[in-house]
């Protein structure tokens, strides 16, 4: 039988054990609670990306759009597929650009929104095979066999990175929306993915769908791509109607691949999908229709080649005669005397309105007035009376070359006209007539290369006189 003292000792020993056990349980519970707290995310999706140096390009893209930053920094349940820096570098290589800053903002925004699911924060274990709708309205195709793969080729390399407002899955390539995918690698891509060509892309979108289909099909072709500034240089400050856009855009496309080295030296022509263009290749480079210069060449893509140009090409729609007549009746009339003179020689007027290849050195009205003063007559009728209709015809023929010669095709020396030769001096842009009159006629720089369906007009500041007329 235990004494009171031994009983008390036993009770005290058991109490100590119980207290120790309670302390251990309490510490364990406390430790578990501490661990749970440490596992809770503390950063939103944007701050999480900002803290990861491997996602710095993604962050640089996001900050271009403050509204996207605000949305992904706020409350919500988002799933974001985050491309690495290497993934963005791969995209830039694929689209032929050197920086995100080159990409038009609307295109970059579409790409970024294609990486965001706003309906829920979805863990990798919750992803199921099939389409998943993104913020941009286009779907990503998910496959789960052998790991998470998106659109067949993009891999999730780090899954389930938790943020306060969603889940981030790091991926090894940039996802390209299905609406954009067909453009990648084609001759449309260099313009589509570069903000210097947004007017061209807007024109293509506003034109008939067949224009884009033609540019994207697999057949090899050549595209002369005008920059935004090229449209302004051609006087196009707003997009015309669809029919006009179709005509203009197809005038920039040759139905075969023509590299810069394949363009012949000197003057040549090439058939576009909407008529011929005329090329001049020399030491100054390659020019088209006299005024448009090729500024970058041989951007090769899967279905052809792109050459960049500094002035949009406009297909001619009027003959030389129609252009002259329209100018003579405009609000600021020009060439009124030339039109009147041609009207006195019907065969020449007919030639100026007929199909063919002609070059007309067109004297301004001031040039005719100076001639009248020099001869001492009042007007064209008096000039015809003084020299006769035959000699008037010879004067007009002295202004016409029987070939299409743009200013970039001119070379210093003798040039044959329909009546005697003239002498061209390219260095100072003058033409000496057959009569050797001084000073020589000057080519007017702002009025060169007026392109017609049957030739080209160059304005000059003096009437050319062949020998034996005056």
C-alpha positions in Angstrom: 0.0 0.0 0.0 1.4 3.3 -1.2 2.0 6.1 1.3 0.6 9.6 0.8 4.1 10.8 -0.1 4.7 8.1 -2.8 1.3 8.7 -4.2 2.0 12.4 -4.5 5.3 11.7 -6.2 3.6 9.5 -8.8 0.9 12.1 -9.5 3.5 14.9 -9.9 5.5 12.7 -12.4 2.4 12.0 -14.5 1.4 15.7 -14.4 4.9 16.6 -15.8 4.5 14.2 -18.6 1.1 15.5 -19.5 2.3 19.1 -19.4 5.3 18.2 -21.7 2.9 16.4 -24.1 0.6 19.4 -24.2 3.5 21.7 -24.8 4.7 19.5 -27.7 1.2 19.5 -29.2 0.9 23.3 -28.8 4.3 23.9 -30.4 3.5 21.5 -33.2 0.2 23.2 -33.9 1.9 26.6 -33.8 4.6 25.4 -36.1 2.0 24.1 -38.6 0.2 27.4 -38.5 3.4 29.3 -39.1 4.1 27.0 -42.1 0.7 27.5 -43.5 1.1 31.3 -43.3 4.5 31.2 -45.0 2.9 29.3 -48.0 0.3 32.0 -48.7 1.1 34.1 -51.8 1.9 37.7 -51.1 2.4 39.2 -54.6 0.0 39.8 -57.4 0.7 38.6 -60.9 2.4 41.7 -62.0 4.7 42.1 -59.0 5.5 38.4 -59.2 6.6 38.8 -62.8 8.6 42.0 -61.9 10.5 40.0 -59.4 11.5 37.3 -61.9 14.4 38.4 -64.1 13.5 35.6 -66.6 10.2 37.4 -67.2 11.6 40.9 -67.7 10.6 41.0 -71.4 7.0 40.1 -70.5 7.0 42.9 -68.0 8.4 45.3 -70.6 5.5 44.3 -72.9 2.9 44.7 -70.2 3.9 48.1 -69.0 3.1 49.5 -72.5 -0.6 48.9 -71.5 -1.4 50.5 -68.2 -4.9 49.1 -68.2 -3.6 45.5 -68.4 -1.1 46.2 -65.6 -4.0 47.6 -63.5 -6.2 44.6 -64.2 -3.5 42.0 -63.5 -2.5 43.9 -60.3 -6.0 44.0 -58.9 -8.4 41.5 -57.4 -9.5 38.5 -59.5 -8.8 35.0 -60.4 -6.6 34.9 -63.5 -4.5 32.3 -65.2 -1.5 33.7 -67.0 0.8 31.8 -69.3 4.0 33.7 -69.0 6.6 33.5 -71.8 10.3 33.6 -70.8 12.7 36.1 -72.2 14.1 33.4 -74.5 10.5 32.8 -75.7 10.1 36.5 -76.7 13.5 36.4 -78.4 12.3 33.5 -80.4 9.2 35.4 -81.4 11.2 38.5 -82.5 13.4 36.2 -84.7 10.3 34.5 -86.2 8.7 37.9 -87.1 11.9 39.6 -88.2 11.9 42.4 -85.7 14.7 43.4 -83.3 12.6 44.8 -80.4 9.2 44.9 -78.9 9.2 48.6 -79.7 9.0 47.7 -83.4 5.7 45.9 -83.0 2.5 47.9 -83.5 0.7 48.2 -80.2 -2.6 46.7 -81.3 -0.7 43.6 -82.4 1.3 43.3 -79.2 -1.8 43.8 -77.2 -3.6 41.0 -79.0 -0.6 38.7 -78.3 -0.5 39.5 -74.6 -4.3 39.1 -74.1 -4.0 35.7 -75.7 -1.9 34.6 -72.7 -4.6 35.4 -70.1 -7.6 33.4 -68.9 -9.9 35.6 -66.8 -12.5 33.0 -65.9 -10.5 31.2 -63.1 -7.1 30.5 -61.5 -6.5 27.1 -63.0 -3.8 24.9 -61.6 -1.9 22.5 -64.0 -3.7 19.6 -62.4 -7.0 21.2 -63.3 -6.2 21.8 -67.0 -8.0 19.5 -69.3 -7.4 18.7 -73.0 -9.3 21.0 -75.4 -9.9 24.6 -76.1 -9.6 27.3 -73.4 -11.0 30.8 -74.1 -8.6 33.8 -73.5 -9.3 37.4 -72.7 -8.8 38.3 -76.4 -11.7 36.0 -77.4 -9.5 33.4 -79.2 -8.9 30.0 -77.7 -5.7 28.1 -76.7 -5.7 24.4 -77.4 -4.5 22.4 -74.3 -3.0 18.9 -74.4 -2.1 17.0 -71.3 -0.4 13.9 -72.6 3.2 13.8 -71.5 3.0 17.2 -69.7 1.1 20.4 -70.4 1.4 21.6 -74.0 -0.4 24.5 -75.6 -1.3 24.8 -79.3 0.7 21.7 -80.0 4.2 23.1 -79.5 4.4 25.4 -76.5 5.4 23.7 -73.2 4.7 24.7 -69.6 8.1 24.6 -68.0 7.2 25.9 -64.6 3.6 25.3 -63.4 1.4 26.6 -60.6 3.3 29.7 -59.5 0.7 31.2 -57.1 -0.1 34.9 -56.9 -2.7 36.7 -54.7 -4.9 37.0 -57.8 -4.3 33.9 -59.8 -1.9 31.3 -61.1 1.1 31.7 -63.4 2.4 29.0 -65.7 5.8 29.8 -67.3 6.0 28.7 -70.9 8.9 28.3 -73.4 7.4 30.1 -76.4 5.1 33.0 -77.1 1.6 32.0 -78.0 0.4 33.5 -81.3 -3.4 34.0 -81.7 -4.9 31.9 -84.5 -6.0 35.0 -86.4 -2.3 36.1 -86.6 -0.6 32.7 -87.1 -1.2 32.5 -90.9 0.8 35.8 -91.3 3.9 34.6 -89.6 6.7 33.8 -92.0 4.9 35.3 -95.1 5.6 38.4 -97.1 2.9 40.1 -95.1 4.8 39.6 -91.8 7.5 42.3 -92.2 4.9 44.9 -92.5 2.3 43.4 -90.1 4.7 43.2 -87.2 6.4 46.6 -87.7 4.7 49.9 -86.7 6.3 51.7 -89.7 3.8 49.9 -92.0 0.5 50.3 -90.1 -1.1 52.3 -93.0 -0.2 49.5 -95.4 -1.8 46.9 -93.1 -4.9 49.0 -92.6 -5.2 49.3 -96.4 -4.9 45.5 -96.8 -7.6 45.0 -94.1 -9.9 47.6 -95.8 -9.4 46.1 -99.3 -11.1 43.1 -100.7 -10.3 39.9 -98.7 -8.9 38.4 -101.9 -5.9 40.8 -101.6 -4.8 39.4 -98.3 -5.5 35.9 -99.5 -3.2 36.5 -102.5 -0.5 37.9 -100.3 -0.7 34.9 -97.9 -0.9 32.0 -100.4 2.1 29.8 -101.0 2.9 31.0 -104.5 6.2 32.9 -104.7 5.7 36.7 -105.3 7.4 40.1 -104.8 5.9 42.8 -102.6 7.0 46.4 -102.8 6.0 47.5 -99.3 5.4 51.3 -98.7 6.1 52.7 -95.3 3.6 55.0 -93.5 5.6 58.0 -94.8 5.4 56.6 -98.3 1.7 56.9 -98.3 2.0 60.6 -97.2 4.6 61.2 -99.9 2.1 59.9 -102.5 -0.6 62.3 -101.2 -2.6 59.5 -99.5 -3.7 60.9 -96.1 -6.8 58.8 -95.8 -7.7 55.4 -97.2 -9.7 55.5 -100.4 -12.6 53.1 -101.3 -12.2 49.4 -101.6 -11.9 49.3 -105.4 -9.2 51.9 -105.4 -7.3 50.1 -102.6 -7.5 46.9 -104.6 -6.0 48.6 -107.6 -3.2 50.3 -105.6 -2.3 47.3 -103.5 -2.1 44.8 -106.4 0.0 47.3 -108.3 2.7 46.6 -105.6 2.8 42.8 -106.2 4.8 40.9 -108.9 3.6 37.4 -109.4 7.0 35.9 -109.0 10.0 36.3 -106.7 12.4 39.0 -107.9 15.5 39.6 -105.8 17.4 42.8 -106.1 20.2 41.1 -108.0 17.7 40.0 -110.6 16.7 43.5 -111.5 18.4 44.5 -114.7 20.7 47.5 -114.8 19.3 50.5 -116.5 15.6 50.7 -117.4 13.3 47.7 -117.4 9.6 46.9 -116.7 7.8 44.3 -114.7 4.3 43.0 -114.8 2.4 43.5 -111.5 -1.0 42.0 -110.7 -2.4 45.3 -112.0 -0.2 46.5 -114.9 3.4 47.3 -115.5 5.8 49.1 -113.3 9.0 50.7 -114.7 12.3 50.2 -112.9 15.5 52.2 -113.2 18.6 50.6 -111.6 21.9 52.6 -111.4 24.5 53.8 -109.0 21.9 55.7 -107.1 19.9 52.6 -106.4 16.6 51.2 -107.7 13.7 53.5 -108.6 10.2 52.7 -109.7 8.2 54.9 -112.1 10.8 57.6 -111.7 10.0 58.9 -108.2 9.7 55.9 -105.9 13.0 54.6 -104.4 13.6 51.1 -103.1 15.1 51.7 -99.6 15.6 48.1 -98.4 15.8 44.9 -100.4 15.6 41.1 -100.2 13.5 40.6 -97.1 12.9 36.9 -97.9 10.0 35.0 -96.5 8.4 31.6 -97.1 6.3 32.8 -100.1 8.5 35.4 -101.7 10.5 38.6 -101.1 9.8 42.1 -99.8 11.4 45.3 -100.9 10.6 48.5 -98.9 9.8 51.7 -100.9 9.6 55.3 -99.9 6.6 56.4 -102.0 3.4 54.5 -102.6 2.9 53.4 -106.2 -0.2 54.7 -107.9 -1.3 52.9 -111.1 -1.9 55.3 -113.9 -5.5 55.7 -115.1 -5.3 58.4 -117.7 -3.5 58.9 -121.0 -1.1 61.7 -121.6 -3.8 63.6 -123.5 -6.3 63.2 -120.6 -3.8 64.3 -118.0 -2.9 67.4 -120.0 -6.6 68.3 -120.6 -7.5 67.8 -117.0 -4.6 70.0 -115.9 -5.7 72.7 -118.4 -9.2 72.9 -116.9 -8.2 72.6 -113.2 -8.7 75.3 -110.6 -5.0 76.2 -111.2 -4.8 75.6 -114.9 -1.6 74.4 -116.5 -0.7 73.2 -120.0 -3.6 75.2 -121.5 -1.3 76.4 -124.4 0.1 72.9 -125.0 -3.4 71.4 -125.2 -4.4 74.1 -127.6 -1.3 73.6 -129.7 -1.9 69.8 -129.9 -5.5 70.4 -130.9 -4.2 72.2 -134.0 -2.3 68.9 -134.9 -4.9 66.2 -134.6 -2.5 63.3 -135.3 -0.3 64.3 -132.4 -3.3 64.7 -130.1 -4.5 61.3 -131.2 -1.1 59.8 -130.4 -1.1 61.4 -127.0 -4.4 59.6 -126.3 -3.6 56.2 -127.8 -2.0 53.2 -126.2 1.8 53.2 -126.5 5.0 54.4 -124.8 5.8 58.1 -125.1 7.6 60.7 -123.2 6.4 64.3 -123.5 8.5 67.3 -122.4 5.6 69.6 -121.6 6.2 73.4 -121.7 4.3 75.3 -119.1 1.9 78.2 -120.0 4.6 80.6 -119.0 7.0 78.9 -121.4 4.6 79.5 -124.3 4.1 83.1 -123.3 7.8 83.7 -123.3 7.9 82.2 -126.9 5.2 84.5 -128.0 7.1 87.5 -126.7 10.3 86.3 -128.3 8.7 85.9 -131.7 6.7 89.0 -131.4 3.2 87.5 -131.6 0.2 87.8 -129.3 -0.9 84.2 -128.9 -0.9 80.7 -130.3 -3.1 81.6 -133.3 -0.7 84.3 -134.2 2.3 82.0 -133.9 0.6 79.4 -136.2 -0.1 82.2 -138.7 3.6 83.3 -138.5 5.2 79.8 -138.9 2.5 77.7 -140.4 0.8 74.5 -139.1 3.5 72.2 -140.5 6.2 73.9 -138.5 4.0 74.1 -135.5 3.7 70.3 -135.7 7.5 70.0 -136.0 7.8 72.1 -132.8 5.5 69.8 -131.0 7.2 66.7 -132.3 10.5 68.1 -130.9 8.9 67.6 -127.4 8.0 63.9 -127.9 10.2 60.9 -127.4 9.0 57.6 -128.8 9.7 55.7 -125.6 8.7 55.8 -121.9 11.6 57.6 -120.2 11.4 58.5 -116.5 13.8 61.0 -115.0 15.8 58.3 -113.4 16.4 56.8 -116.9 17.7 60.0 -118.4 21.5 60.2 -119.1 23.4 63.2 -120.3 23.7 63.3 -124.0 21.7 63.3 -127.2 18.1 62.1 -127.1 16.1 61.5 -130.2 12.6 63.0 -130.4 10.0 62.6 -133.2 11.7 65.5 -135.0 15.4 66.0 -134.4 17.5 65.4 -131.3 17.7 67.3 -128.1 20.6 67.3 -125.6 20.0 66.4 -122.0 22.2 67.5 -119.1 21.4 65.4 -116.1 23.7 67.3 -113.7 21.7 70.5 -114.0 18.4 69.1 -115.4 18.4 71.0 -118.6 17.5 70.2 -122.2 19.1 72.0 -125.1 16.9 72.0 -128.2 17.9 71.4 -131.8 18.2 75.1 -132.4 20.8 75.4 -129.7 18.8 78.1 -128.0 20.2 79.6 -124.8 19.5 79.4 -122.0 18.5 75.7 -122.2 15.1 74.6 -121.1 14.9 73.4 -117.5 13.2 70.3 -116.2 10.9 71.3 -113.4 11.7 69.0 -110.5 8.3 69.1 -108.8 6.6 68.2 -112.1 8.6 65.2 -113.4 7.4 61.7 -113.9 3.7 62.4 -114.3 2.8 58.8 -115.1 0.2 58.1 -117.8 -1.2 54.8 -119.1 0.7 55.4 -122.4 3.8 57.2 -121.2 5.2 59.9 -119.0 5.1 63.7 -118.8 8.0 66.0 -117.6 7.2 69.7 -117.3 9.8 72.1 -118.7 10.1 75.9 -118.5 10.8 76.7 -122.1 9.4 75.7 -125.5 11.9 73.6 -127.5 12.6 74.8 -131.0 14.1 72.5 -133.7 16.5 73.9 -136.2 15.0 75.6 -139.2 11.8 76.8 -137.6 12.7 80.4 -136.5 
